[in-house]
Amino acid sequence: MQTKYKTRINKIGPAIEDFLGEKMLILFGENAPAELAEYCLLIDVKNVEGEIVPGDTLQLGEKEYHVTAVGDAVKKNLSSLGHITLKFDGSTFPELPGTLYLEESEIVLPKSGDLIQVTSK
């Protein structure tokens, strides 16, 4: 198993549940603008090693989700700002460049201090 990305959740914005109805979670590094931070999982900015591709696994706290599509800007944005959107709708076409698409699934909210990692078999 290869780990392509690994970081820790430092803080969970108080309004994060506002986006659960749209099947979305937003990741942002510690430089998140204040008005956005309350909607985000705030993480340490770390480099992505290699390419994230459909079929990889995203672990969010205790739960694992399969990657179904990857926007063009995911690697760059995650490595530079820690900022991407996680969309849990099972899309196989990456409509938005900064979005990582995951299997359609109930979102289990992680806790502060939990790990986020992307691995491939």
N, CA and C atoms as an extended XYZ file, in Angstrom:
363
Properties=species:S:1:pos:R:3:atomname:S:1:resname:S:1:resid:I:1 pbc="F F F"
N         0.839       -1.194        0.000 N   MET     1
C         0.000        0.000        0.000 CA  MET     1
C         0.879        1.251        0.000 C   MET     1
N         0.570        2.187       -0.870 N   GLN     2
C         1.348        3.422       -0.968 CA  GLN     2
C         0.528        4.585       -0.403 C   GLN     2
N         1.138        5.360        0.491 N   THR     3
C         0.476        6.548        1.019 CA  THR     3
C         0.857        7.738        0.151 C   THR     3
N        -0.145        8.373       -0.454 N   LYS     4
C         0.101        9.509       -1.347 CA  LYS     4
C        -0.061       10.848       -0.638 C   LYS     4
N        -0.834       10.820        0.433 N   TYR     5
C        -1.100       12.068        1.149 CA  TYR     5
C        -1.483       11.724        2.576 C   TYR     5
N        -0.974       12.510        3.523 N   LYS     6
C        -1.319       12.267        4.920 CA  LYS     6
C        -1.234       13.581        5.674 C   LYS     6
N        -2.281       13.899        6.403 N   THR     7
C        -2.283       15.105        7.213 CA  THR     7
C        -3.191       14.883        8.411 C   THR     7
N        -3.247       15.874        9.271 N   ARG     8
C        -4.042       15.789       10.490 CA  ARG     8
C        -5.057       16.932       10.517 C   ARG     8
N        -6.218       16.644       11.068 N   ILE     9
C        -7.230       17.691       11.241 CA  ILE     9
C        -6.925       18.443       12.535 C   ILE     9
N        -6.682       19.732       12.415 N   ASN    10
C        -6.361       20.548       13.586 CA  ASN    10
C        -7.604       21.116       14.249 C   ASN    10
N        -8.582       21.430       13.430 N   LYS    11
C        -9.764       22.119       13.956 CA  LYS    11
C       -10.926       21.863       13.008 C   LYS    11
N       -12.111       21.797       13.561 N   ILE    12
C       -13.303       21.586       12.751 CA  ILE    12
C       -14.179       22.829       12.885 C   ILE    12
N       -14.455       23.474       11.753 N   GLY    13
C       -15.263       24.689       11.766 CA  GLY    13
C       -16.660       24.416       12.334 C   GLY    13
N       -17.210       25.373       13.095 N   PRO    14
C       -18.508       25.163       13.740 CA  PRO    14
C       -19.673       25.026       12.766 C   PRO    14
N       -19.515       25.506       11.531 N   ALA    15
C       -20.622       25.460       10.567 CA  ALA    15
C       -20.425       24.359        9.522 C   ALA    15
N       -19.537       23.393        9.817 N   ILE    16
C       -19.205       22.361        8.820 CA  ILE    16
C       -20.430       21.567        8.381 C   ILE    16
N       -21.390       21.400        9.275 N   GLU    17
C       -22.557       20.582        8.935 CA  GLU    17
C       -23.463       21.255        7.911 C   GLU    17
N       -23.255       22.557        7.660 N   ASP    18
C       -24.058       23.269        6.659 CA  ASP    18
C       -23.941       22.633        5.275 C   ASP    18
N       -22.805       22.007        4.991 N   PHE    19
C       -22.581       21.444        3.659 CA  PHE    19
C       -22.885       19.952        3.572 C   PHE    19
N       -23.220       19.330        4.701 N   LEU    20
C       -23.475       17.886        4.673 CA  LEU    20
C       -24.672       17.547        3.786 C   LEU    20
N       -25.665       18.423        3.740 N   GLY    21
C       -26.828       18.199        2.883 CA  GLY    21
C       -26.458       18.163        1.410 C   GLY    21
N       -25.373       18.843        1.062 N   GLU    22
C       -24.887       18.842       -0.326 CA  GLU    22
C       -23.814       17.774       -0.532 C   GLU    22
N       -23.638       16.914        0.483 N   LYS    23
C       -22.663       15.815        0.430 CA  LYS    23
C       -21.242       16.337        0.230 C   LYS    23
N       -20.905       17.416        0.947 N   MET    24
C       -19.597       18.028        0.782 CA  MET    24
C       -18.912       18.285        2.120 C   MET    24
N       -17.595       18.155        2.113 N   LEU    25
C       -16.744       18.643        3.187 CA  LEU    25
C       -15.644       19.456        2.520 C   LEU    25
N       -15.206       20.511        3.183 N   ILE    26
C       -14.163       21.366        2.617 CA  ILE    26
C       -12.922       21.280        3.503 C   ILE    26
N       -11.790       21.027        2.869 N   LEU    27
C       -10.504       21.025        3.575 CA  LEU    27
C        -9.807       22.347        3.311 C   LEU    27
N        -9.134       22.868        4.325 N   PHE    28
C        -8.353       24.095        4.128 CA  PHE    28
C        -7.192       24.097        5.106 C   PHE    28
N        -6.038       24.579        4.649 N   GLY    29
C        -4.870       24.716        5.513 CA  GLY    29
C        -5.086       25.809        6.543 C   GLY    29
N        -4.073       26.012        7.374 N   GLU    30
C        -4.203       26.966        8.479 CA  GLU    30
C        -4.346       28.422        8.009 C   GLU    30
N        -4.104       28.698        6.728 N   ASN    31
C        -4.243       30.063        6.208 CA  ASN    31
C        -5.646       30.360        5.687 C   ASN    31
N        -6.616       29.535        6.041 N   ALA    32
C        -7.984       29.741        5.557 CA  ALA    32
C        -8.494       31.114        5.989 C   ALA    32
N        -9.148       31.859        5.063 N   PRO    33
C        -9.780       33.116        5.454 CA  PRO    33
C       -10.832       32.856        6.539 C   PRO    33
N       -10.930       33.753        7.513 N   ALA    34
C       -11.810       33.540        8.667 CA  ALA    34
C       -13.243       33.207        8.266 C   ALA    34
N       -13.752       33.889        7.230 N   GLU    35
C       -15.159       33.667        6.847 CA  GLU    35
C       -15.362       32.283        6.232 C   GLU    35
N       -14.284       31.674        5.726 N   LEU    36
C       -14.372       30.315        5.188 CA  LEU    36
C       -14.063       29.258        6.235 C   LEU    36
N       -13.187       29.599        7.170 N   ALA    37
C       -12.693       28.608        8.136 CA  ALA    37
C       -13.821       27.944        8.907 C   ALA    37
N       -14.890       28.674        9.173 N   GLU    38
C       -15.966       28.069        9.976 CA  GLU    38
C       -16.703       26.954        9.236 C   GLU    38
N       -16.500       26.850        7.922 N   TYR    39
C       -17.141       25.791        7.131 CA  TYR    39
C       -16.191       24.651        6.792 C   TYR    39
N       -14.966       24.685        7.316 N   CYS    40
C       -13.907       23.781        6.854 CA  CYS    40
C       -13.383       22.853        7.936 C   CYS    40
N       -12.766       21.759        7.461 N   LEU    41
C       -11.861       20.967        8.285 CA  LEU    41
C       -10.500       21.626        8.090 C   LEU    41
N        -9.921       22.164        9.143 N   LEU    42
C        -8.639       22.860        9.028 CA  LEU    42
C        -7.513       21.865        9.267 C   LEU    42
N        -6.602       21.803        8.294 N   ILE    43
C        -5.565       20.763        8.281 CA  ILE    43
C        -4.170       21.373        8.156 C   ILE    43
N        -3.165       20.537        8.410 N   ASP    44
C        -1.776       20.909        8.104 CA  ASP    44
C        -1.587       20.773        6.599 C   ASP    44
N        -0.929       21.762        5.983 N   VAL    45
C        -0.644       21.680        4.546 CA  VAL    45
C         0.537       20.732        4.351 C   VAL    45
N         0.315       19.704        3.542 N   LYS    46
C         1.357       18.706        3.257 CA  LYS    46
C         1.386       18.454        1.755 C   LYS    46
N         2.546       18.015        1.255 N   ASN    47
C         2.661       17.705       -0.167 CA  ASN    47
C         1.968       16.396       -0.513 C   ASN    47
N         1.412       16.354       -1.717 N   VAL    48
C         0.870       15.117       -2.269 CA  VAL    48
C         2.012       14.401       -2.983 C   VAL    48
N         2.203       13.132       -2.668 N   GLU    49
C         3.259       12.317       -3.299 CA  GLU    49
C         2.626       11.492       -4.414 C   GLU    49
N         2.988       11.768       -5.648 N   GLY    50
C         2.406       11.023       -6.762 CA  GLY    50
C         1.049       11.603       -7.143 C   GLY    50
N         0.320       10.875       -7.962 N   GLU    51
C        -0.979       11.341       -8.447 CA  GLU    51
C        -2.106       10.615       -7.728 C   GLU    51
N        -3.098       11.375       -7.286 N   ILE    52
C        -4.311       10.761       -6.734 CA  ILE    52
C        -5.191       10.386       -7.924 C   ILE    52
N        -5.636        9.135       -7.956 N   VAL    53
C        -6.411        8.635       -9.101 CA  VAL    53
C        -7.659        7.895       -8.620 C   VAL    53
N        -8.668        7.788       -9.508 N   PRO    54
C        -9.834        6.980       -9.161 CA  PRO    54
C        -9.401        5.569       -8.766 C   PRO    54
N       -10.028        5.034       -7.738 N   GLY    55
C        -9.640        3.725       -7.221 CA  GLY    55
C        -8.795        3.823       -5.965 C   GLY    55
N        -8.186        5.002       -5.722 N   ASP    56
C        -7.473        5.217       -4.464 CA  ASP    56
C        -8.491        5.267       -3.323 C   ASP    56
N        -7.986        5.231       -2.107 N   THR    57
C        -8.844        5.265       -0.919 CA  THR    57
C        -8.525        6.509       -0.104 C   THR    57
N        -9.562        7.227        0.295 N   LEU    58
C        -9.411        8.358        1.212 CA  LEU    58
C        -9.871        7.896        2.579 C   LEU    58
N        -8.980        8.002        3.546 N   GLN    59
C        -9.367        7.700        4.919 CA  GLN    59
C        -9.588        9.019        5.635 C   GLN    59
N       -10.751        9.133        6.243 N   LEU    60
C       -11.134       10.352        6.960 CA  LEU    60
C       -11.508        9.905        8.358 C   LEU    60
N       -10.574       10.081        9.300 N   GLY    61
C       -10.823        9.561       10.637 CA  GLY    61
C       -10.903        8.043       10.577 C   GLY    61
N       -12.009        7.471       11.048 N   GLU    62
C       -12.173        6.013       11.106 CA  GLU    62
C       -12.718        5.420        9.816 C   GLU    62
N       -13.246        6.265        8.913 N   LYS    63
C       -13.996        5.762        7.757 CA  LYS    63
C       -13.150        5.863        6.487 C   LYS    63
N       -13.333        4.891        5.592 N   GLU    64
C       -12.649        4.919        4.295 CA  GLU    64
C       -13.662        5.096        3.177 C   GLU    64
N       -13.273        5.871        2.171 N   TYR    65
C       -14.124        6.144        1.009 CA  TYR    65
C       -13.289        5.910       -0.245 C   TYR    65
N       -13.915        5.365       -1.288 N   HIS    66
C       -13.219        5.158       -2.557 CA  HIS    66
C       -13.287        6.427       -3.394 C   HIS    66
N       -12.128        6.779       -3.999 N   VAL    67
C       -12.052        7.934       -4.900 CA  VAL    67
C       -12.679        7.530       -6.236 C   VAL    67
N       -13.621        8.364       -6.740 N   THR    68
C       -14.275        8.045       -8.017 CA  THR    68
C       -13.837        8.968       -9.149 C   THR    68
N       -13.383       10.194       -8.830 N   ALA    69
C       -12.887       11.135       -9.843 CA  ALA    69
C       -12.034       12.189       -9.132 C   ALA    69
N       -11.106       12.784       -9.889 N   VAL    70
C       -10.161       13.735       -9.307 CA  VAL    70
C       -10.085       14.976      -10.191 C   VAL    70
N       -10.424       16.139       -9.652 N   GLY    71
C       -10.315       17.393      -10.396 CA  GLY    71
C        -8.864       17.729      -10.707 C   GLY    71
N        -8.655       18.453      -11.815 N   ASP    72
C        -7.302       18.798      -12.295 CA  ASP    72
C        -6.449       19.543      -11.280 C   ASP    72
N        -7.083       20.333      -10.408 N   ALA    73
C        -6.319       21.183       -9.491 CA  ALA    73
C        -6.171       20.584       -8.093 C   ALA    73
N        -6.663       19.365       -7.886 N   VAL    74
C        -6.643       18.781       -6.534 CA  VAL    74
C        -5.221       18.685       -5.974 C   VAL    74
N        -4.291       18.121       -6.754 N   LYS    75
C        -2.924       17.931       -6.255 CA  LYS    75
C        -2.269       19.276       -5.923 C   LYS    75
N        -2.376       20.230       -6.852 N   LYS    76
C        -1.746       21.547       -6.663 CA  LYS    76
C        -2.360       22.276       -5.461 C   LYS    76
N        -3.686       22.297       -5.391 N   ASN    77
C        -4.359       23.026       -4.313 CA  ASN    77
C        -4.126       22.391       -2.946 C   ASN    77
N        -4.122       21.063       -2.906 N   LEU    78
C        -3.911       20.367       -1.644 CA  LEU    78
C        -2.479       20.588       -1.158 C   LEU    78
N        -1.514       20.539       -2.075 N   SER    79
C        -0.106       20.724       -1.704 CA  SER    79
C         0.217       22.160       -1.320 C   SER    79
N        -0.438       23.136       -1.959 N   SER    80
C        -0.070       24.535       -1.704 CA  SER    80
C        -0.922       25.200       -0.628 C   SER    80
N        -2.224       24.921       -0.622 N   LEU    81
C        -3.139       25.603        0.308 CA  LEU    81
C        -3.817       24.649        1.295 C   LEU    81
N        -3.739       23.347        1.003 N   GLY    82
C        -4.514       22.388        1.794 CA  GLY    82
C        -5.997       22.516        1.521 C   GLY    82
N        -6.341       23.139        0.365 N   HIS    83
C        -7.739       23.483        0.101 CA  HIS    83
C        -8.323       22.706       -1.070 C   HIS    83
N        -9.212       21.759       -0.746 N   ILE    84
C       -10.013       21.086       -1.766 CA  ILE    84
C       -11.402       20.820       -1.182 C   ILE    84
N       -12.314       20.481       -2.056 N   THR    85
C       -13.641       20.047       -1.631 CA  THR    85
C       -13.714       18.533       -1.783 C   THR    85
N       -14.276       17.879       -0.783 N   LEU    86
C       -14.568       16.452       -0.877 CA  LEU    86
C       -16.043       16.335       -1.185 C   LEU    86
N       -16.380       15.694       -2.288 N   LYS    87
C       -17.792       15.550       -2.677 CA  LYS    87
C       -18.134       14.065       -2.698 C   LYS    87
N       -19.106       13.695       -1.877 N   PHE    88
C       -19.461       12.285       -1.675 CA  PHE    88
C       -20.677       11.925       -2.525 C   PHE    88
N       -20.538       12.062       -3.848 N   ASP    89
C       -21.703       11.810       -4.710 CA  ASP    89
C       -21.463       10.733       -5.765 C   ASP    89
N       -20.284       10.114       -5.729 N   GLY    90
C       -20.014        9.018       -6.661 CA  GLY    90
C       -19.757        9.437       -8.097 C   GLY    90
N       -19.569       10.743       -8.356 N   SER    91
C       -19.313       11.207       -9.728 CA  SER    91
C       -18.075       10.541      -10.301 C   SER    91
N       -18.147       10.181      -11.590 N   THR    92
C       -16.975        9.618      -12.256 CA  THR    92
C       -16.352       10.625      -13.212 C   THR    92
N       -16.977       11.805      -13.335 N   PHE    93
C       -16.413       12.893      -14.137 CA  PHE    93
C       -16.148       14.075      -13.203 C   PHE    93
N       -14.897       14.588      -13.175 N   PRO    94
C       -14.564       15.686      -12.266 CA  PRO    94
C       -15.061       17.037      -12.789 C   PRO    94
N       -16.246       17.413      -12.370 N   GLU    95
C       -16.867       18.646      -12.854 CA  GLU    95
C       -16.082       19.896      -12.438 C   GLU    95
N       -15.576       19.902      -11.193 N   LEU    96
C       -14.859       21.078      -10.671 CA  LEU    96
C       -13.389       20.724      -10.439 C   LEU    96
N       -12.465       21.617      -10.830 N   PRO    97
C       -11.042       21.279      -10.769 CA  PRO    97
C       -10.498       21.063       -9.352 C   PRO    97
N       -11.070       21.726       -8.353 N   GLY    98
C       -10.547       21.612       -6.988 CA  GLY    98
C       -11.319       20.632       -6.126 C   GLY    98
N       -11.982       19.672       -6.765 N   THR    99
C       -12.828       18.743       -6.017 CA  THR    99
C       -12.346       17.302       -6.185 C   THR    99
N       -12.322       16.593       -5.055 N   LEU   100
C       -12.042       15.164       -5.036 CA  LEU   100
C       -13.382       14.461       -4.836 C   LEU   100
N       -13.747       13.650       -5.816 N   TYR   101
C       -15.054       12.972       -5.788 CA  TYR   101
C       -14.908       11.590       -5.182 C   TYR   101
N       -15.835       11.265       -4.294 N   LEU   102
C       -15.778       10.013       -3.556 CA  LEU   102
C       -17.089        9.267       -3.711 C   LEU   102
N       -17.043        7.967       -3.387 N   GLU   103
C       -18.250        7.150       -3.486 CA  GLU   103
C       -19.410        7.813       -2.733 C   GLU   103
N       -20.603        7.579       -3.243 N   GLU   104
C       -21.781        8.096       -2.557 CA  GLU   104
C       -21.938        7.322       -1.263 C   GLU   104
N       -21.929        8.044       -0.156 N   SER   105
C       -21.875        7.381        1.134 CA  SER   105
C       -22.331        8.346        2.202 C   SER   105
N       -22.785        7.801        3.308 N   GLU   106
C       -23.062        8.650        4.459 CA  GLU   106
C       -21.727        9.197        4.942 C   GLU   106
N       -21.682       10.487        5.237 N   ILE   107
C       -20.440       11.098        5.694 CA  ILE   107
C       -20.355       10.940        7.209 C   ILE   107
N       -19.306       10.291        7.658 N   VAL   108
C       -19.053       10.181        9.094 CA  VAL   108
C       -18.094       11.314        9.456 C   VAL   108
N       -18.570       12.264       10.241 N   LEU   109
C       -17.735       13.421       10.568 CA  LEU   109
C       -16.532       13.005       11.403 C   LEU   109
N       -15.348       13.404       10.963 N   PRO   110
C       -14.144       13.108       11.741 CA  PRO   110
C       -14.062       14.035       12.952 C   PRO   110
N       -13.082       13.753       13.799 N   LYS   111
C       -12.865       14.580       14.985 CA  LYS   111
C       -11.549       15.333       14.835 C   LYS   111
N       -11.415       16.389       15.595 N   SER   112
C       -10.159       17.122       15.632 CA  SER   112
C        -9.057       16.168       16.081 C   SER   112
N        -7.919       16.191       15.396 N   GLY   113
C        -6.820       15.289       15.698 CA  GLY   113
C        -6.813       14.041       14.829 C   GLY   113
N        -7.928       13.762       14.136 N   ASP   114
C        -7.979       12.594       13.251 CA  ASP   114
C        -7.063       12.782       12.046 C   ASP   114
N        -6.663       11.666       11.459 N   LEU   115
C        -5.838       11.692       10.248 CA  LEU   115
C        -6.717       11.698        9.009 C   LEU   115
N        -6.194       12.333        7.966 N   ILE   116
C        -6.756       12.215        6.626 CA  ILE   116
C        -5.623       11.650        5.787 C   ILE   116
N        -5.893       10.561        5.065 N   GLN   117
C        -4.848       10.080        4.170 CA  GLN   117
C        -5.445        9.471        2.922 C   GLN   117
N        -4.642        9.564        1.857 N   VAL   118
C        -5.016        8.956        0.583 CA  VAL   118
C        -3.983        7.865        0.306 C   VAL   118
N        -4.494        6.658        0.053 N   THR   119
C        -3.605        5.529       -0.226 CA  THR   119
C        -4.053        4.831       -1.507 C   THR   119
N        -3.098        4.117       -2.102 N   SER   120
C        -3.433        3.251       -3.239 CA  SER   120
C        -2.947        1.860       -2.903 C   SER   120
N        -3.573        0.886       -3.499 N   LYS   121
C        -3.195       -0.512       -3.222 CA  LYS   121
C        -1.868       -0.840       -3.869 C   LYS   121
